[in-house]
Amino acid sequence: MDYNEFATAHRRLAVLEYLNRAATYTAHEVDLKAALAAGGQPVGTDVLRADLQWLHEQGLVLANQPGGVWFATLTAKGGDVRQGLSTVPGVARPEPK
């Protein structure tokens, strides 16, 4: 795995972790960008939207864009991946607690 794949996998896990803590498991793309930046993973809008689309295609989040603004909601499958109960290639496994 090269560094870009590593960074992408960890960024996707961070999105799932943030959504798990969010009210109603849903967040706006601006909040996700801010959370990623605060966690040391700053990302551009295009990259975040590509991640959200990919996570949606994998069934880990429900991503929608009413009026061109992206929102994401964690799914049960995404919660399982976030907890390490199942794996999806392209998403990092969480560290043991």
Jmol script that loads the backbone (N, CA, C; Angstrom):
load data "model"
ATOM      1  N   MET A   1       0.857  -1.182   0.000  1.00  0.00           N
ATOM      2  CA  MET A   1       0.000   0.000   0.000  1.00  0.00           C
ATOM      3  C   MET A   1       0.896   1.234   0.000  1.00  0.00           C
ATOM      4  N   ASP A   2       0.673   2.140  -0.940  1.00  0.00           N
ATOM      5  CA  ASP A   2       1.458   3.368  -0.964  1.00  0.00           C
ATOM      6  C   ASP A   2       0.856   4.398  -0.001  1.00  0.00           C
ATOM      7  N   TYR A   3       1.552   5.520   0.148  1.00  0.00           N
ATOM      8  CA  TYR A   3       1.116   6.509   1.126  1.00  0.00           C
ATOM      9  C   TYR A   3      -0.262   7.082   0.798  1.00  0.00           C
ATOM     10  N   ASN A   4      -0.546   7.345  -0.471  1.00  0.00           N
ATOM     11  CA  ASN A   4      -1.858   7.904  -0.833  1.00  0.00           C
ATOM     12  C   ASN A   4      -2.988   6.948  -0.472  1.00  0.00           C
ATOM     13  N   GLU A   5      -2.806   5.650  -0.720  1.00  0.00           N
ATOM     14  CA  GLU A   5      -3.823   4.666  -0.345  1.00  0.00           C
ATOM     15  C   GLU A   5      -3.985   4.615   1.173  1.00  0.00           C
ATOM     16  N   PHE A   6      -2.861   4.672   1.886  1.00  0.00           N
ATOM     17  CA  PHE A   6      -2.879   4.675   3.353  1.00  0.00           C
ATOM     18  C   PHE A   6      -3.650   5.882   3.876  1.00  0.00           C
ATOM     19  N   ALA A   7      -3.323   7.078   3.345  1.00  0.00           N
ATOM     20  CA  ALA A   7      -3.981   8.308   3.799  1.00  0.00           C
ATOM     21  C   ALA A   7      -5.468   8.278   3.475  1.00  0.00           C
ATOM     22  N   THR A   8      -5.816   7.797   2.297  1.00  0.00           N
ATOM     23  CA  THR A   8      -7.226   7.720   1.896  1.00  0.00           C
ATOM     24  C   THR A   8      -7.993   6.783   2.808  1.00  0.00           C
ATOM     25  N   ALA A   9      -7.439   5.616   3.089  1.00  0.00           N
ATOM     26  CA  ALA A   9      -8.109   4.636   3.951  1.00  0.00           C
ATOM     27  C   ALA A   9      -8.335   5.200   5.356  1.00  0.00           C
ATOM     28  N   HIS A  10      -7.365   5.915   5.886  1.00  0.00           N
ATOM     29  CA  HIS A  10      -7.503   6.492   7.231  1.00  0.00           C
ATOM     30  C   HIS A  10      -8.467   7.676   7.233  1.00  0.00           C
ATOM     31  N   ARG A  11      -8.474   8.445   6.159  1.00  0.00           N
ATOM     32  CA  ARG A  11      -9.424   9.562   6.051  1.00  0.00           C
ATOM     33  C   ARG A  11     -10.858   9.037   6.001  1.00  0.00           C
ATOM     34  N   ARG A  12     -11.081   7.969   5.248  1.00  0.00           N
ATOM     35  CA  ARG A  12     -12.424   7.377   5.173  1.00  0.00           C
ATOM     36  C   ARG A  12     -12.861   6.853   6.529  1.00  0.00           C
ATOM     37  N   LEU A  13     -11.953   6.227   7.269  1.00  0.00           N
ATOM     38  CA  LEU A  13     -12.286   5.776   8.619  1.00  0.00           C
ATOM     39  C   LEU A  13     -12.621   6.965   9.505  1.00  0.00           C
ATOM     40  N   ALA A  14     -11.875   8.049   9.374  1.00  0.00           N
ATOM     41  CA  ALA A  14     -12.142   9.245  10.182  1.00  0.00           C
ATOM     42  C   ALA A  14     -13.532   9.806   9.881  1.00  0.00           C
ATOM     43  N   VAL A  15     -13.949   9.761   8.623  1.00  0.00           N
ATOM     44  CA  VAL A  15     -15.310  10.209   8.270  1.00  0.00           C
ATOM     45  C   VAL A  15     -16.337   9.341   8.985  1.00  0.00           C
ATOM     46  N   LEU A  16     -16.151   8.025   8.956  1.00  0.00           N
ATOM     47  CA  LEU A  16     -17.093   7.126   9.634  1.00  0.00           C
ATOM     48  C   LEU A  16     -17.119   7.396  11.135  1.00  0.00           C
ATOM     49  N   GLU A  17     -15.950   7.635  11.719  1.00  0.00           N
ATOM     50  CA  GLU A  17     -15.885   7.907  13.162  1.00  0.00           C
ATOM     51  C   GLU A  17     -16.597   9.220  13.505  1.00  0.00           C
ATOM     52  N   TYR A  18     -16.417  10.252  12.679  1.00  0.00           N
ATOM     53  CA  TYR A  18     -17.091  11.517  12.931  1.00  0.00           C
ATOM     54  C   TYR A  18     -18.607  11.355  12.831  1.00  0.00           C
ATOM     55  N   LEU A  19     -19.057  10.659  11.790  1.00  0.00           N
ATOM     56  CA  LEU A  19     -20.500  10.455  11.631  1.00  0.00           C
ATOM     57  C   LEU A  19     -21.078   9.671  12.807  1.00  0.00           C
ATOM     58  N   ASN A  20     -20.321   8.753  13.361  1.00  0.00           N
ATOM     59  CA  ASN A  20     -20.799   7.983  14.508  1.00  0.00           C
ATOM     60  C   ASN A  20     -21.050   8.881  15.726  1.00  0.00           C
ATOM     61  N   ARG A  21     -20.264   9.951  15.852  1.00  0.00           N
ATOM     62  CA  ARG A  21     -20.419  10.865  16.989  1.00  0.00           C
ATOM     63  C   ARG A  21     -21.441  11.975  16.726  1.00  0.00           C
ATOM     64  N   ALA A  22     -21.826  12.156  15.477  1.00  0.00           N
ATOM     65  CA  ALA A  22     -22.719  13.262  15.111  1.00  0.00           C
ATOM     66  C   ALA A  22     -24.169  12.955  15.507  1.00  0.00           C
ATOM     67  N   ALA A  23     -24.897  14.006  15.800  1.00  0.00           N
ATOM     68  CA  ALA A  23     -26.330  13.859  16.088  1.00  0.00           C
ATOM     69  C   ALA A  23     -27.006  13.247  14.874  1.00  0.00           C
ATOM     70  N   THR A  24     -27.824  12.282  15.091  1.00  0.00           N
ATOM     71  CA  THR A  24     -28.535  11.526  14.048  1.00  0.00           C
ATOM     72  C   THR A  24     -27.595  10.886  13.034  1.00  0.00           C
ATOM     73  N   TYR A  25     -26.321  10.758  13.416  1.00  0.00           N
ATOM     74  CA  TYR A  25     -25.311  10.107  12.560  1.00  0.00           C
ATOM     75  C   TYR A  25     -25.170  10.789  11.204  1.00  0.00           C
ATOM     76  N   THR A  26     -25.467  12.066  11.135  1.00  0.00           N
ATOM     77  CA  THR A  26     -25.466  12.820   9.882  1.00  0.00           C
ATOM     78  C   THR A  26     -24.620  14.070  10.026  1.00  0.00           C
ATOM     79  N   ALA A  27     -23.899  14.416   8.955  1.00  0.00           N
ATOM     80  CA  ALA A  27     -23.094  15.635   8.983  1.00  0.00           C
ATOM     81  C   ALA A  27     -23.061  16.278   7.603  1.00  0.00           C
ATOM     82  N   HIS A  28     -22.871  17.571   7.599  1.00  0.00           N
ATOM     83  CA  HIS A  28     -22.715  18.412   6.412  1.00  0.00           C
ATOM     84  C   HIS A  28     -21.244  18.347   5.997  1.00  0.00           C
ATOM     85  N   GLU A  29     -20.963  18.492   4.712  1.00  0.00           N
ATOM     86  CA  GLU A  29     -19.589  18.400   4.228  1.00  0.00           C
ATOM     87  C   GLU A  29     -18.664  19.436   4.874  1.00  0.00           C
ATOM     88  N   VAL A  30     -19.177  20.611   5.207  1.00  0.00           N
ATOM     89  CA  VAL A  30     -18.348  21.633   5.850  1.00  0.00           C
ATOM     90  C   VAL A  30     -17.886  21.150   7.221  1.00  0.00           C
ATOM     91  N   ASP A  31     -18.792  20.517   7.965  1.00  0.00           N
ATOM     92  CA  ASP A  31     -18.428  19.984   9.278  1.00  0.00           C
ATOM     93  C   ASP A  31     -17.422  18.845   9.154  1.00  0.00           C
ATOM     94  N   LEU A  32     -17.607  18.000   8.146  1.00  0.00           N
ATOM     95  CA  LEU A  32     -16.659  16.906   7.927  1.00  0.00           C
ATOM     96  C   LEU A  32     -15.277  17.437   7.573  1.00  0.00           C
ATOM     97  N   LYS A  33     -15.217  18.443   6.702  1.00  0.00           N
ATOM     98  CA  LYS A  33     -13.927  19.043   6.351  1.00  0.00           C
ATOM     99  C   LYS A  33     -13.239  19.629   7.576  1.00  0.00           C
ATOM    100  N   ALA A  34     -13.998  20.316   8.413  1.00  0.00           N
ATOM    101  CA  ALA A  34     -13.426  20.918   9.621  1.00  0.00           C
ATOM    102  C   ALA A  34     -12.921  19.851  10.579  1.00  0.00           C
ATOM    103  N   ALA A  35     -13.685  18.774  10.728  1.00  0.00           N
ATOM    104  CA  ALA A  35     -13.272  17.688  11.623  1.00  0.00           C
ATOM    105  C   ALA A  35     -12.012  17.001  11.109  1.00  0.00           C
ATOM    106  N   LEU A  36     -11.939  16.772   9.811  1.00  0.00           N
ATOM    107  CA  LEU A  36     -10.739  16.158   9.240  1.00  0.00           C
ATOM    108  C   LEU A  36      -9.525  17.064   9.435  1.00  0.00           C
ATOM    109  N   ALA A  37      -9.692  18.360   9.195  1.00  0.00           N
ATOM    110  CA  ALA A  37      -8.585  19.296   9.380  1.00  0.00           C
ATOM    111  C   ALA A  37      -8.137  19.329  10.838  1.00  0.00           C
ATOM    112  N   ALA A  38      -9.094  19.331  11.760  1.00  0.00           N
ATOM    113  CA  ALA A  38      -8.764  19.341  13.184  1.00  0.00           C
ATOM    114  C   ALA A  38      -8.024  18.074  13.594  1.00  0.00           C
ATOM    115  N   GLY A  39      -8.300  16.980  12.893  1.00  0.00           N
ATOM    116  CA  GLY A  39      -7.630  15.715  13.172  1.00  0.00           C
ATOM    117  C   GLY A  39      -6.334  15.536  12.402  1.00  0.00           C
ATOM    118  N   GLY A  40      -5.868  16.595  11.735  1.00  0.00           N
ATOM    119  CA  GLY A  40      -4.605  16.524  11.019  1.00  0.00           C
ATOM    120  C   GLY A  40      -4.701  15.934   9.629  1.00  0.00           C
ATOM    121  N   GLN A  41      -5.927  15.888   9.072  1.00  0.00           N
ATOM    122  CA  GLN A  41      -6.133  15.358   7.730  1.00  0.00           C
ATOM    123  C   GLN A  41      -6.879  16.360   6.859  1.00  0.00           C
ATOM    124  N   PRO A  42      -6.308  17.556   6.639  1.00  0.00           N
ATOM    125  CA  PRO A  42      -7.013  18.534   5.821  1.00  0.00           C
ATOM    126  C   PRO A  42      -7.232  17.992   4.412  1.00  0.00           C
ATOM    127  N   VAL A  43      -8.370  18.326   3.832  1.00  0.00           N
ATOM    128  CA  VAL A  43      -8.732  17.780   2.528  1.00  0.00           C
ATOM    129  C   VAL A  43      -9.540  18.818   1.758  1.00  0.00           C
ATOM    130  N   GLY A  44      -9.387  18.801   0.446  1.00  0.00           N
ATOM    131  CA  GLY A  44     -10.165  19.691  -0.411  1.00  0.00           C
ATOM    132  C   GLY A  44     -11.580  19.162  -0.602  1.00  0.00           C
ATOM    133  N   THR A  45     -12.449  20.038  -1.046  1.00  0.00           N
ATOM    134  CA  THR A  45     -13.848  19.672  -1.249  1.00  0.00           C
ATOM    135  C   THR A  45     -14.000  18.538  -2.247  1.00  0.00           C
ATOM    136  N   ASP A  46     -13.278  18.587  -3.361  1.00  0.00           N
ATOM    137  CA  ASP A  46     -13.399  17.538  -4.380  1.00  0.00           C
ATOM    138  C   ASP A  46     -12.990  16.173  -3.838  1.00  0.00           C
ATOM    139  N   VAL A  47     -11.934  16.143  -3.048  1.00  0.00           N
ATOM    140  CA  VAL A  47     -11.469  14.868  -2.473  1.00  0.00           C
ATOM    141  C   VAL A  47     -12.492  14.343  -1.480  1.00  0.00           C
ATOM    142  N   LEU A  48     -13.013  15.215  -0.618  1.00  0.00           N
ATOM    143  CA  LEU A  48     -14.020  14.781   0.352  1.00  0.00           C
ATOM    144  C   LEU A  48     -15.262  14.267  -0.361  1.00  0.00           C
ATOM    145  N   ARG A  49     -15.708  14.969  -1.375  1.00  0.00           N
ATOM    146  CA  ARG A  49     -16.898  14.520  -2.105  1.00  0.00           C
ATOM    147  C   ARG A  49     -16.654  13.187  -2.800  1.00  0.00           C
ATOM    148  N   ALA A  50     -15.459  12.990  -3.326  1.00  0.00           N
ATOM    149  CA  ALA A  50     -15.122  11.691  -3.938  1.00  0.00           C
ATOM    150  C   ALA A  50     -15.142  10.589  -2.886  1.00  0.00           C
ATOM    151  N   ASP A  51     -14.616  10.877  -1.686  1.00  0.00           N
ATOM    152  CA  ASP A  51     -14.668   9.892  -0.591  1.00  0.00           C
ATOM    153  C   ASP A  51     -16.109   9.588  -0.205  1.00  0.00           C
ATOM    154  N   LEU A  52     -16.941  10.620  -0.091  1.00  0.00           N
ATOM    155  CA  LEU A  52     -18.337  10.398   0.284  1.00  0.00           C
ATOM    156  C   LEU A  52     -19.059   9.573  -0.769  1.00  0.00           C
ATOM    157  N   GLN A  53     -18.790   9.851  -2.029  1.00  0.00           N
ATOM    158  CA  GLN A  53     -19.405   9.064  -3.102  1.00  0.00           C
ATOM    159  C   GLN A  53     -18.944   7.609  -3.025  1.00  0.00           C
ATOM    160  N   TRP A  54     -17.656   7.392  -2.792  1.00  0.00           N
ATOM    161  CA  TRP A  54     -17.109   6.038  -2.690  1.00  0.00           C
ATOM    162  C   TRP A  54     -17.722   5.312  -1.490  1.00  0.00           C
ATOM    163  N   LEU A  55     -17.772   5.983  -0.344  1.00  0.00           N
ATOM    164  CA  LEU A  55     -18.374   5.380   0.854  1.00  0.00           C
ATOM    165  C   LEU A  55     -19.840   5.033   0.608  1.00  0.00           C
ATOM    166  N   HIS A  56     -20.535   5.893  -0.136  1.00  0.00           N
ATOM    167  CA  HIS A  56     -21.930   5.636  -0.491  1.00  0.00           C
ATOM    168  C   HIS A  56     -22.035   4.389  -1.376  1.00  0.00           C
ATOM    169  N   GLU A  57     -21.172   4.286  -2.371  1.00  0.00           N
ATOM    170  CA  GLU A  57     -21.186   3.126  -3.268  1.00  0.00           C
ATOM    171  C   GLU A  57     -20.914   1.817  -2.524  1.00  0.00           C
ATOM    172  N   GLN A  58     -20.141   1.889  -1.447  1.00  0.00           N
ATOM    173  CA  GLN A  58     -19.841   0.705  -0.646  1.00  0.00           C
ATOM    174  C   GLN A  58     -20.948   0.399   0.375  1.00  0.00           C
ATOM    175  N   GLY A  59     -21.923   1.302   0.491  1.00  0.00           N
ATOM    176  CA  GLY A  59     -23.010   1.113   1.444  1.00  0.00           C
ATOM    177  C   GLY A  59     -22.662   1.497   2.867  1.00  0.00           C
ATOM    178  N   LEU A  60     -21.601   2.271   3.044  1.00  0.00           N
ATOM    179  CA  LEU A  60     -21.157   2.657   4.386  1.00  0.00           C
ATOM    180  C   LEU A  60     -21.798   3.953   4.857  1.00  0.00           C
ATOM    181  N   VAL A  61     -22.183   4.798   3.931  1.00  0.00           N
ATOM    182  CA  VAL A  61     -22.913   6.033   4.250  1.00  0.00           C
ATOM    183  C   VAL A  61     -24.000   6.233   3.204  1.00  0.00           C
ATOM    184  N   LEU A  62     -24.980   7.020   3.566  1.00  0.00           N
ATOM    185  CA  LEU A  62     -25.944   7.523   2.604  1.00  0.00           C
ATOM    186  C   LEU A  62     -25.513   8.950   2.315  1.00  0.00           C
ATOM    187  N   ALA A  63     -25.064   9.213   1.108  1.00  0.00           N
ATOM    188  CA  ALA A  63     -24.611  10.547   0.730  1.00  0.00           C
ATOM    189  C   ALA A  63     -25.633  11.147  -0.223  1.00  0.00           C
ATOM    190  N   ASN A  64     -26.055  12.354   0.083  1.00  0.00           N
ATOM    191  CA  ASN A  64     -26.958  13.039  -0.828  1.00  0.00           C
ATOM    192  C   ASN A  64     -26.532  14.495  -0.924  1.00  0.00           C
ATOM    193  N   GLN A  65     -27.019  15.152  -1.940  1.00  0.00           N
ATOM    194  CA  GLN A  65     -26.584  16.519  -2.208  1.00  0.00           C
ATOM    195  C   GLN A  65     -27.751  17.414  -2.594  1.00  0.00           C
ATOM    196  N   PRO A  66     -28.660  17.660  -1.661  1.00  0.00           N
ATOM    197  CA  PRO A  66     -29.766  18.563  -1.983  1.00  0.00           C
ATOM    198  C   PRO A  66     -29.230  19.972  -2.238  1.00  0.00           C
ATOM    199  N   GLY A  67     -29.563  20.519  -3.366  1.00  0.00           N
ATOM    200  CA  GLY A  67     -29.110  21.870  -3.686  1.00  0.00           C
ATOM    201  C   GLY A  67     -27.610  21.983  -3.881  1.00  0.00           C
ATOM    202  N   GLY A  68     -26.927  20.873  -4.152  1.00  0.00           N
ATOM    203  CA  GLY A  68     -25.490  20.901  -4.391  1.00  0.00           C
ATOM    204  C   GLY A  68     -24.638  20.836  -3.144  1.00  0.00           C
ATOM    205  N   VAL A  69     -25.249  20.788  -1.979  1.00  0.00           N
ATOM    206  CA  VAL A  69     -24.520  20.693  -0.721  1.00  0.00           C
ATOM    207  C   VAL A  69     -24.579  19.244  -0.246  1.00  0.00           C
ATOM    208  N   TRP A  70     -23.443  18.682   0.079  1.00  0.00           N
ATOM    209  CA  TRP A  70     -23.381  17.268   0.448  1.00  0.00           C
ATOM    210  C   TRP A  70     -23.643  17.044   1.935  1.00  0.00           C
ATOM    211  N   PHE A  71     -24.431  16.004   2.211  1.00  0.00           N
ATOM    212  CA  PHE A  71     -24.666  15.499   3.551  1.00  0.00           C
ATOM    213  C   PHE A  71     -24.355  14.010   3.535  1.00  0.00           C
ATOM    214  N   ALA A  72     -23.919  13.480   4.654  1.00  0.00           N
ATOM    215  CA  ALA A  72     -23.664  12.047   4.747  1.00  0.00           C
ATOM    216  C   ALA A  72     -24.258  11.530   6.046  1.00  0.00           C
ATOM    217  N   THR A  73     -24.822  10.322   5.979  1.00  0.00           N
ATOM    218  CA  THR A  73     -25.394   9.648   7.141  1.00  0.00           C
ATOM    219  C   THR A  73     -24.779   8.263   7.239  1.00  0.00           C
ATOM    220  N   LEU A  74     -24.322   7.918   8.404  1.00  0.00           N
ATOM    221  CA  LEU A  74     -23.718   6.611   8.650  1.00  0.00           C
ATOM    222  C   LEU A  74     -24.776   5.516   8.540  1.00  0.00           C
ATOM    223  N   THR A  75     -24.444   4.421   7.863  1.00  0.00           N
ATOM    224  CA  THR A  75     -25.332   3.255   7.794  1.00  0.00           C
ATOM    225  C   THR A  75     -24.896   2.233   8.839  1.00  0.00           C
ATOM    226  N   ALA A  76     -25.716   1.210   9.032  1.00  0.00           N
ATOM    227  CA  ALA A  76     -25.357   0.133   9.963  1.00  0.00           C
ATOM    228  C   ALA A  76     -24.065  -0.541   9.513  1.00  0.00           C
ATOM    229  N   LYS A  77     -23.926  -0.770   8.209  1.00  0.00           N
ATOM    230  CA  LYS A  77     -22.702  -1.387   7.685  1.00  0.00           C
ATOM    231  C   LYS A  77     -21.496  -0.486   7.960  1.00  0.00           C
ATOM    232  N   GLY A  78     -21.657   0.820   7.782  1.00  0.00           N
ATOM    233  CA  GLY A  78     -20.578   1.756   8.085  1.00  0.00           C
ATOM    234  C   GLY A  78     -20.209   1.733   9.557  1.00  0.00           C
ATOM    235  N   GLY A  79     -21.201   1.595  10.421  1.00  0.00           N
ATOM    236  CA  GLY A  79     -20.934   1.487  11.855  1.00  0.00           C
ATOM    237  C   GLY A  79     -20.152   0.227  12.190  1.00  0.00           C
ATOM    238  N   ASP A  80     -20.476  -0.874  11.509  1.00  0.00           N
ATOM    239  CA  ASP A  80     -19.739  -2.117  11.729  1.00  0.00           C
ATOM    240  C   ASP A  80     -18.281  -1.973  11.306  1.00  0.00           C
ATOM    241  N   VAL A  81     -18.050  -1.317  10.175  1.00  0.00           N
ATOM    242  CA  VAL A  81     -16.676  -1.109   9.704  1.00  0.00           C
ATOM    243  C   VAL A  81     -15.938  -0.191  10.672  1.00  0.00           C
ATOM    244  N   ARG A  82     -16.600   0.854  11.139  1.00  0.00           N
ATOM    245  CA  ARG A  82     -15.978   1.784  12.091  1.00  0.00           C
ATOM    246  C   ARG A  82     -15.560   1.092  13.375  1.00  0.00           C
ATOM    247  N   GLN A  83     -16.334   0.096  13.798  1.00  0.00           N
ATOM    248  CA  GLN A  83     -16.017  -0.638  15.028  1.00  0.00           C
ATOM    249  C   GLN A  83     -15.026  -1.771  14.808  1.00  0.00           C
ATOM    250  N   GLY A  84     -14.728  -2.076  13.549  1.00  0.00           N
ATOM    251  CA  GLY A  84     -13.831  -3.184  13.259  1.00  0.00           C
ATOM    252  C   GLY A  84     -14.529  -4.524  13.227  1.00  0.00           C
ATOM    253  N   LEU A  85     -15.873  -4.526  13.202  1.00  0.00           N
ATOM    254  CA  LEU A  85     -16.637  -5.773  13.172  1.00  0.00           C
ATOM    255  C   LEU A  85     -16.669  -6.387  11.781  1.00  0.00           C
ATOM    256  N   SER A  86     -16.439  -5.563  10.770  1.00  0.00           N
ATOM    257  CA  SER A  86     -16.296  -6.043   9.398  1.00  0.00           C
ATOM    258  C   SER A  86     -15.284  -5.148   8.699  1.00  0.00           C
ATOM    259  N   THR A  87     -14.784  -5.603   7.564  1.00  0.00           N
ATOM    260  CA  THR A  87     -13.774  -4.839   6.850  1.00  0.00           C
ATOM    261  C   THR A  87     -14.231  -4.568   5.424  1.00  0.00           C
ATOM    262  N   VAL A  88     -13.764  -3.463   4.904  1.00  0.00           N
ATOM    263  CA  VAL A  88     -13.983  -3.092   3.514  1.00  0.00           C
ATOM    264  C   VAL A  88     -12.633  -2.602   2.997  1.00  0.00           C
ATOM    265  N   PRO A  89     -12.092  -3.243   1.958  1.00  0.00           N
ATOM    266  CA  PRO A  89     -10.833  -2.739   1.390  1.00  0.00           C
ATOM    267  C   PRO A  89     -10.993  -1.279   0.982  1.00  0.00           C
ATOM    268  N   GLY A  90     -10.041  -0.462   1.377  1.00  0.00           N
ATOM    269  CA  GLY A  90     -10.118   0.974   1.095  1.00  0.00           C
ATOM    270  C   GLY A  90     -10.481   1.790   2.318  1.00  0.00           C
ATOM    271  N   VAL A  91     -10.832   1.109   3.417  1.00  0.00           N
ATOM    272  CA  VAL A  91     -11.103   1.785   4.697  1.00  0.00           C
ATOM    273  C   VAL A  91     -10.191   1.147   5.732  1.00  0.00           C
ATOM    274  N   ALA A  92      -9.450   1.979   6.459  1.00  0.00           N
ATOM    275  CA  ALA A  92      -8.545   1.472   7.491  1.00  0.00           C
ATOM    276  C   ALA A  92      -9.326   0.782   8.597  1.00  0.00           C
ATOM    277  N   ARG A  93      -8.689  -0.184   9.216  1.00  0.00           N
ATOM    278  CA  ARG A  93      -9.282  -0.809  10.395  1.00  0.00           C
ATOM    279  C   ARG A  93      -8.995   0.073  11.602  1.00  0.00           C
ATOM    280  N   PRO A  94      -9.935   0.185  12.527  1.00  0.00           N
ATOM    281  CA  PRO A  94      -9.681   1.001  13.718  1.00  0.00           C
ATOM    282  C   PRO A  94      -8.615   0.348  14.599  1.00  0.00           C
ATOM    283  N   GLU A  95      -7.922   1.180  15.333  1.00  0.00           N
ATOM    284  CA  GLU A  95      -6.910   0.696  16.281  1.00  0.00           C
ATOM    285  C   GLU A  95      -7.611  -0.016  17.427  1.00  0.00           C
ATOM    286  N   PRO A  96      -6.993  -1.070  17.971  1.00  0.00           N
ATOM    287  CA  PRO A  96      -7.590  -1.736  19.133  1.00  0.00           C
ATOM    288  C   PRO A  96      -7.632  -0.793  20.332  1.00  0.00           C
ATOM    289  N   LYS A  97      -8.657  -0.971  21.143  1.00  0.00           N
ATOM    290  CA  LYS A  97      -8.805  -0.097  22.324  1.00  0.00           C
ATOM    291  C   LYS A  97      -8.414  -0.821  23.571  1.00  0.00           C
TER     292      LYS A  97
END
end "model"
wireframe off; spacefill off
backbone 0.3
color backbone group
